[in-house]
């Protein structure tokens, strides 16, 4: 199992229907197979995610957040890790809103600094 505790991830890309902006940072906290993160951004006043980490390092995630329009939005996400040659972790994410239009999207996040 990959240990994500203390690792910081930044978005490299996101679908147009997503609210995550490319300046955001996600600092993960992990205990056992339970992972959490609080986050803020240009379009998000406050967000929180919770995930279970499986033996391959994949994340089964749920998130909720308050956007800049004052709406509470929720979703699910499956993240698959890729270990890059430089040791950094890249997460390939497939997500879907569970509120609003229920649309789907894709994101890529990458570890800010390998080994931290």
FENWO-V759371 format. One record per helix or strand. SS is the DSSP state (2 for helix, 1 for strand). FROM is the first residue (numbers start at 1). LEN is the number of residues. If there is no record, write none. Layout:
SS/FROM/LEN, SS/FROM/LEN
This chain:
1/8/7, 1/25/3, 1/29/3, 1/34/6, 1/44/10, 1/59/9, 1/72/12, 1/89/9, 1/104/8
